[in-house]
C-alpha cells in the first residue's frame, strides 16, 4: 500500500488548498486583515487606458480594445464607488 502524498497545508481551514493558503503561508502583508468593506457615497470616474474603452453591462464595467466610439454599452468613463476596510 502506498503512502498518501502530502500536499500544501490548508492554512485558512476552509477545506481546500488554494491561492489564499499559499499567500498566507508566504506571510504576504495585509492578507490576514480582511473584514467588512465600508462603502462610501463618494465615487470616482476613471478614464480607460490608451487604446481601450469602457463597456457597461448590468452595472459592471469591462475594458474593450479600441478607442471609444459610440455604440450600445460603450461609455467614456467608468464610475466606481469608493470603499475602505473596517
KOLNUDREN-764882 format. One record per atom (N, C-alpha, C, O): atom name; x, z, y. Coordinates in pm, whole numbers, plus 32768, in hexadecimal, padded with zeros to 4 digits. Example, Ala and Ser with C-alpha at 12.3 -4.5 7.8 and 13.67 -1.06 7.14 Angstrom:
2
rec site N; east 8527; up 830C; north 7DC7
rec site CA; east 84CE; up 830C; north 7E3E
rec site C; east 8528; up 830C; north 7EB6
rec site O; east 8590; up 834E; north 7EB4
rec site N; east 8505; up 82C4; north 7F1F
rec site CA; east 8557; up 82CA; north 7F96
rec site C; east 850A; up 8313; north 8003
rec site O; east 853D; up 8324; north 8072
% end
This chain:
86
rec site N; east 8054; up 8000; north 7F8B
rec site CA; east 8000; up 8000; north 8000
rec site C; east 8059; up 8000; north 807D
rec site O; east 80B9; up 804D; north 8085
rec site N; east 803B; up 7FAA; north 80DB
rec site CA; east 808A; up 7FA0; north 8155
rec site C; east 805C; up 8006; north 81BC
rec site O; east 7FE5; up 8026; north 81C4
rec site N; east 80BB; up 8038; north 8209
rec site CA; east 809A; up 8096; north 8274
rec site C; east 8057; up 804B; north 82E6
rec site O; east 8077; up 7FD7; north 8300
rec site N; east 7FFB; up 808C; north 8328
rec site CA; east 7FB4; up 804F; north 8398
rec site C; east 8014; up 803D; north 840E
rec site O; east 805C; up 809A; north 8433
rec site N; east 8014; up 7FC7; north 8446
rec site CA; east 806C; up 7FA9; north 84B6
rec site C; east 803D; up 7FF4; north 8532
rec site O; east 7FC7; up 7FF0; north 8556
rec site N; east 809A; up 803A; north 8573
rec site CA; east 8077; up 8085; north 85EC
rec site C; east 8086; up 802A; north 8664
rec site O; east 80E8; up 7FE1; north 8670
rec site N; east 8025; up 8030; north 86BD
rec site CA; east 8029; up 7FE2; north 8736
rec site C; east 8039; up 803C; north 87AF
rec site O; east 8061; up 80B0; north 87A2
rec site N; east 801C; up 8007; north 8821
rec site CA; east 8024; up 8053; north 889D
rec site C; east 7FB5; up 80BC; north 889F
rec site O; east 7F45; up 809E; north 8876
rec site N; east 7FD1; up 8136; north 88CC
rec site CA; east 7F6B; up 81A0; north 88CA
rec site C; east 7EFC; up 818A; north 8932
rec site O; east 7F11; up 814D; north 899A
rec site N; east 7E87; up 81BD; north 8912
rec site CA; east 7E14; up 81B8; north 896C
rec site C; east 7E1F; up 822C; north 89CF
rec site O; east 7DE7; up 8297; north 89B9
rec site N; east 7E6A; up 8216; north 8A3C
rec site CA; east 7E8B; up 8282; north 8A9A
rec site C; east 7E15; up 82B3; north 8AED
rec site O; east 7E10; up 8328; north 8B12
rec site N; east 7DB5; up 825A; north 8B0A
rec site CA; east 7D44; up 8287; north 8B5C
rec site C; east 7CCA; up 82AB; north 8B07
rec site O; east 7C5E; up 82C5; north 8B3D
rec site N; east 7CDB; up 82AE; north 8A84
rec site CA; east 7C76; up 82DF; north 8A25
rec site C; east 7BEF; up 829B; north 8A33
rec site O; east 7B87; up 82DC; north 8A2D
rec site N; east 7BF0; up 8214; north 8A45
rec site CA; east 7B71; up 81CB; north 8A4E
rec site C; east 7B4F; up 8182; north 89CD
rec site O; east 7AEE; up 8136; north 89C7
rec site N; east 7B9F; up 8198; north 8963
rec site CA; east 7B82; up 815D; north 88E2
rec site C; east 7BBF; up 80D4; north 88CA
rec site O; east 7BAA; up 8099; north 8861
rec site N; east 7C0A; up 80A0; north 892B
rec site CA; east 7C4B; up 801E; north 891B
rec site C; east 7CD0; up 801F; north 8966
rec site O; east 7CE1; up 8068; north 89C8
rec site N; east 7D2C; up 7FCF; north 8938
rec site CA; east 7DAD; up 7FC3; north 897A
rec site C; east 7DA9; up 7F44; north 89CD
rec site O; east 7D95; up 7ED6; north 8999
rec site N; east 7DBC; up 7F55; north 8A51
rec site CA; east 7DB6; up 7EE2; north 8AAB
rec site C; east 7E1A; up 7EF4; north 8B1C
rec site O; east 7E6F; up 7F4C; north 8B18
rec site N; east 7E0F; up 7E9F; north 8B80
rec site CA; east 7E6D; up 7E9F; north 8BF0
rec site C; east 7E71; up 7F26; north 8C39
rec site O; east 7EDA; up 7F4F; north 8C6A
rec site N; east 7DFE; up 7F6A; north 8C40
rec site CA; east 7DF9; up 7FED; north 8C82
rec site C; east 7E58; up 804F; north 8C3E
rec site O; east 7E9D; up 809C; north 8C81
rec site N; east 7E5C; up 804D; north 8BB8
rec site CA; east 7EB4; up 80A8; north 8B6F
rec site C; east 7F47; up 8088; north 8B8C
rec site O; east 7F99; up 80E2; north 8B9B
rec site N; east 7F67; up 8009; north 8B93
rec site CA; east 7FF0; up 7FDF; north 8BB0
rec site C; east 8019; up 800A; north 8C3C
rec site O; east 8088; up 803D; north 8C50
rec site N; east 7FC1; up 7FF4; north 8C9F
rec site CA; east 7FE0; up 801D; north 8D28
rec site C; east 7FF2; up 80B4; north 8D30
rec site O; east 804E; up 80E4; north 8D73
rec site N; east 7F9B; up 80FE; north 8CED
rec site CA; east 7FA7; up 8190; north 8CEF
rec site C; east 8029; up 81BA; north 8CAC
rec site O; east 806C; up 8216; north 8CDC
rec site N; east 804C; up 8179; north 8C3E
rec site CA; east 80C8; up 8198; north 8BF7
rec site C; east 8144; up 817B; north 8C49
rec site O; east 81A8; up 81C1; north 8C3B
rec site N; east 813E; up 8117; north 8C9D
rec site CA; east 81AF; up 80F5; north 8CF3
rec site C; east 81B6; up 814E; north 8D6F
rec site O; east 8218; up 8149; north 8DB9
rec site N; east 814F; up 819E; north 8D86
rec site CA; east 8150; up 81F6; north 8DFA
rec site C; east 8138; up 81AD; north 8E7C
rec site O; east 816F; up 81D3; north 8EE4
rec site N; east 80E7; up 8145; north 8E79
rec site CA; east 80CA; up 80F7; north 8EF2
rec site C; east 8089; up 8152; north 8F5A
rec site O; east 8024; up 8192; north 8F3D
rec site N; east 80C2; up 8158; north 8FD4
rec site CA; east 808A; up 81B0; north 903C
rec site C; east 7FFA; up 818A; north 905E
rec site O; east 7FD7; up 8114; north 9064
rec site N; east 7FA8; up 81F0; north 9074
rec site CA; east 7F1E; up 81D9; north 909B
rec site C; east 7EBF; up 81BB; north 9029
rec site O; east 7E46; up 81B7; north 903D
rec site N; east 7EF5; up 81A5; north 8FB1
rec site CA; east 7E9E; up 8183; north 8F41
rec site C; east 7E40; up 81F5; north 8F1F
rec site O; east 7DCC; up 81DF; north 8EFC
rec site N; east 7E71; up 826F; north 8F2A
rec site CA; east 7E22; up 82E3; north 8F00
rec site C; east 7DB9; up 8309; north 8F67
rec site O; east 7D5F; up 8358; north 8F47
rec site N; east 7DC1; up 82D4; north 8FE1
rec site CA; east 7D6A; up 82FF; north 904E
rec site C; east 7CD6; up 82E5; north 902E
rec site O; east 7C8D; up 8343; north 9010
rec site N; east 7CAB; up 826A; north 9034
rec site CA; east 7C21; up 8247; north 9013
rec site C; east 7BBB; up 828C; north 906A
rec site O; east 7BD8; up 82AF; north 90DC
rec site N; east 7B43; up 82A0; north 9037
rec site CA; east 7AD9; up 82E2; north 9081
rec site C; east 7A77; up 827D; north 90B9
rec site O; east 7A80; up 8206; north 909E
rec site N; east 7A19; up 82AF; north 9107
rec site CA; east 79B3; up 825A; north 9143
rec site C; east 79E9; up 8210; north 91BC
rec site O; east 7A49; up 823B; north 91FC
rec site N; east 79AB; up 81A1; north 91DA
rec site CA; east 79CB; up 8156; north 9253
rec site C; east 7967; up 817A; north 92C0
rec site O; east 78EF; up 8184; north 92A7
rec site N; east 799B; up 818D; north 9338
rec site CA; east 7945; up 81A2; north 93AC
rec site C; east 7934; up 811C; north 93F1
rec site O; east 7994; up 80E6; north 9427
rec site N; east 78BC; up 80E7; north 93F0
rec site CA; east 78A0; up 8065; north 942E
rec site C; east 7871; up 807E; north 94BC
rec site O; east 780D; up 80C2; north 94D3
rec site N; east 78BB; up 8045; north 951D
rec site CA; east 7897; up 805A; north 95A9
rec site C; east 7837; up 7FED; north 95D8
rec site O; east 781E; up 7F8C; north 9591
rec site N; east 7803; up 7FFF; north 964F
rec site CA; east 77AC; up 7F99; north 968B
rec site C; east 77FE; up 7F2B; north 96CD
rec site O; east 77C6; up 7EC4; north 96F6
rec site N; east 7882; up 7F3F; north 96D8
rec site CA; east 78D9; up 7EDC; north 9716
rec site C; east 78F7; up 7E6C; north 96B3
rec site O; east 78F6; up 7E82; north 963A
rec site N; east 7912; up 7DF6; north 96E8
rec site CA; east 7938; up 7D86; north 9693
rec site C; east 79A0; up 7D32; north 96DC
rec site O; east 79B2; up 7D3E; north 9755
rec site N; east 79E5; up 7CDE; north 9690
rec site CA; east 7A47; up 7C81; north 96C8
rec site C; east 7A27; up 7BF5; north 9697
rec site O; east 79F8; up 7BE3; north 9627
rec site N; east 7A42; up 7B93; north 96EB
rec site CA; east 7A33; up 7B07; north 96C4
rec site C; east 7ABF; up 7ACC; north 96AF
rec site O; east 7B15; up 7AD5; north 9706
rec site N; east 7AD4; up 7A90; north 963C
rec site CA; east 7B58; up 7A61; north 9614
rec site C; east 7B59; up 79C8; north 960E
rec site O; east 7B02; up 798A; north 95D0
rec site N; east 7BBD; up 798D; north 964F
rec site CA; east 7BD3; up 78FD; north 9645
rec site C; east 7C0E; up 78DD; north 95BC
rec site O; east 7C55; up 7930; north 9582
rec site N; east 7BF3; up 7867; north 9587
rec site CA; east 7C2F; up 7842; north 9506
rec site C; east 7CC2; up 781B; north 9519
rec site O; east 7CEB; up 77FB; north 9588
rec site N; east 7D11; up 781D; north 94AE
rec site CA; east 7D9B; up 77ED; north 94B7
rec site C; east 7D9B; up 7758; north 94D9
rec site O; east 7D38; up 7712; north 94C3
rec site N; east 7E0A; up 7728; north 950D
rec site CA; east 7E16; up 769A; north 9531
rec site C; east 7DF9; up 7643; north 94B7
rec site O; east 7E28; up 765F; north 9448
rec site N; east 7DAD; up 75D9; north 94CD
rec site CA; east 7D8D; up 757C; north 9462
rec site C; east 7D1B; up 75A8; north 9408
rec site O; east 7D03; up 756B; north 939F
rec site N; east 7CD4; up 7611; north 942F
rec site CA; east 7C63; up 7645; north 93E0
rec site C; east 7BED; up 7661; north 943C
rec site O; east 7BFC; up 7663; north 94B7
rec site N; east 7B7A; up 7676; north 9401
rec site CA; east 7B05; up 76A4; north 944D
rec site C; east 7AB4; up 7702; north 93F4
rec site O; east 7AC1; up 7701; north 937A
rec site N; east 7A61; up 7753; north 9434
rec site CA; east 7A0F; up 77B4; north 93EC
rec site C; east 798D; up 7774; north 93BD
rec site O; east 7952; up 7720; north 9400
rec site N; east 7962; up 779F; north 9347
rec site CA; east 78DE; up 777D; north 9312
rec site C; east 7895; up 7802; north 92FC
rec site O; east 78D0; up 7862; north 92CA
rec site N; east 7816; up 7806; north 9321
rec site CA; east 77C6; up 787E; north 930A
rec site C; east 7758; up 785D; north 92A6
rec site O; east 7710; up 77FA; north 92B5
rec site N; east 774D; up 78B2; north 9240
rec site CA; east 76E6; up 78A0; north 91DB
rec site C; east 76B3; up 792A; north 91B3
rec site O; east 7700; up 797D; north 9183
rec site N; east 7633; up 7943; north 91C6
rec site CA; east 75F2; up 79C1; north 91A5
rec site C; east 763C; up 7A39; north 91DF
rec site O; east 764C; up 7A9F; north 919D
rec site N; east 7668; up 7A2C; north 925D
rec site CA; east 76AA; up 7A9A; north 92A2
rec site C; east 773C; up 7AAF; north 9282
rec site O; east 7779; up 7B0C; north 92B5
rec site N; east 7775; up 7A5A; north 922E
rec site CA; east 7804; up 7A64; north 920B
rec site C; east 784D; up 79ED; north 9246
rec site O; east 7815; up 7980; north 9255
rec site N; east 78CD; up 7A04; north 9267
rec site CA; east 791E; up 799B; north 92A3
rec site C; east 7986; up 796A; north 9240
rec site O; east 79C1; up 79B8; north 91F5
rec site N; east 799C; up 78E8; north 9241
rec site CA; east 79FF; up 78A7; north 91EC
rec site C; east 7A51; up 7848; north 9242
rec site O; east 7A1F; up 7812; north 92A5
rec site N; east 7AD0; up 7833; north 921C
rec site CA; east 7B24; up 77D3; north 9261
rec site C; east 7B1D; up 774D; north 921B
rec site O; east 7B20; up 7746; north 91A0
rec site N; east 7B13; up 76E3; north 926A
rec site CA; east 7B12; up 765C; north 9234
rec site C; east 7B7F; up 760D; north 9279
rec site O; east 7B92; up 7619; north 92F2
rec site N; east 7BC7; up 75BB; north 922E
rec site CA; east 7C2F; up 7567; north 9268
rec site C; east 7BF1; up 7501; north 92C5
rec site O; east 7B82; up 74D1; north 92AF
rec site N; east 7C3B; up 74E0; north 932E
rec site CA; east 7C0C; up 747E; north 938F
rec site C; east 7BE1; up 74C1; north 9410
rec site O; east 7BAC; up 7531; north 940E
rec site N; east 7BF7; up 747E; north 947E
rec site CA; east 7BCF; up 74B4; north 9500
rec site C; east 7B37; up 74BB; north 950B
rec site O; east 7AEF; up 7477; north 94C2
rec site N; east 7B08; up 750E; north 9568
rec site CA; east 7A78; up 7523; north 957A
rec site C; east 7A34; up 74A4; north 95AB
rec site O; east 7A60; up 7466; north 960C
rec site N; east 79C9; up 747F; north 9567
rec site CA; east 796D; up 7417; north 9591
rec site C; east 78E2; up 744C; north 956F
rec site O; east 78CE; up 747D; north 9500
rec site N; east 7884; up 7443; north 95CA
rec site CA; east 77FE; up 7479; north 95AC
rec site C; east 77C2; up 743A; north 952E
rec site O; east 77B5; up 73C0; north 9524
rec site N; east 779F; up 748E; north 94CF
rec site CA; east 7755; up 7467; north 9457
rec site C; east 7713; up 74E4; north 941F
rec site O; east 7739; up 7553; north 9446
rec site N; east 76B3; up 74D8; north 93C4
rec site CA; east 766A; up 754D; north 9392
rec site C; east 76C8; up 75B8; north 935B
rec site O; east 7719; up 759E; north 9302
rec site N; east 76BA; up 7631; north 9390
rec site CA; east 7709; up 76A2; north 9363
rec site C; east 778A; up 76B8; north 93B0
rec site O; east 77C5; up 7724; north 93A6
rec site N; east 77B8; up 7656; north 93FB
rec site CA; east 7837; up 7663; north 9444
rec site C; east 7823; up 76B8; north 94C1
rec site O; east 77C0; up 76A8; north 9509
rec site N; east 7880; up 7712; north 94DA
rec site CA; east 787E; up 7765; north 9553
rec site C; east 790A; up 7764; north 9590
rec site O; east 796E; up 7757; north 9549
rec site N; east 7911; up 7773; north 9616
rec site CA; east 7992; up 7770; north 965B
rec site C; east 79E2; up 77F0; north 9645
rec site O; east 7A5D; up 77EB; north 9639
rec site N; east 799E; up 7863; north 9641
rec site CA; east 79E1; up 78E4; north 962E
rec site C; east 7994; up 7936; north 95C7
rec site O; east 791A; up 792C; north 95BD
rec site N; east 79DE; up 7987; north 957C
rec site CA; east 79A0; up 79E1; north 951C
rec site C; east 7994; up 7A6B; north 955C
rec site O; east 79F3; up 7A9A; north 959B
rec site N; east 7922; up 7AAA; north 954E
rec site CA; east 7909; up 7B2C; north 958C
rec site C; east 790E; up 7B98; north 9520
rec site O; east 78C3; up 7B93; north 94BE
rec site N; east 7968; up 7BFB; north 9532
rec site CA; east 7979; up 7C66; north 94D2
rec site C; east 7960; up 7CED; north 9513
rec site O; east 7983; up 7D02; north 9587
rec site N; east 7923; up 7D49; north 94C8
rec site CA; east 7910; up 7DD2; north 94F6
rec site C; east 7993; up 7E1D; north 94E6
rec site O; east 79DF; up 7E01; north 9489
rec site N; east 79AD; up 7E7D; north 953F
rec site CA; east 7A23; up 7ED1; north 9533
rec site C; east 7A03; up 7F4C; north 94E0
rec site O; east 7999; up 7F89; north 94F0
rec site N; east 7A60; up 7F70; north 9488
rec site CA; east 7A4D; up 7FE5; north 9432
rec site C; east 7ACE; up 8037; north 9430
rec site O; east 7B39; up 8005; north 9453
rec site N; east 7AC3; up 80B5; north 9408
rec site CA; east 7B37; up 8108; north 93EE
rec site C; east 7B15; up 816A; north 937D
rec site O; east 7AA1; up 8180; north 935D
rec site N; east 7B7D; up 81A4; north 9343
rec site CA; east 7B69; up 8205; north 92D5
rec site C; east 7B41; up 828E; north 930E
rec site O; east 7B6C; up 82B5; north 937A
rec site N; east 7AEF; up 82D4; north 92C1
rec site CA; east 7ACA; up 835B; north 92EB
rec site C; east 7B34; up 83BE; north 92C2
rec site O; east 7B26; up 8436; north 92DD
% end
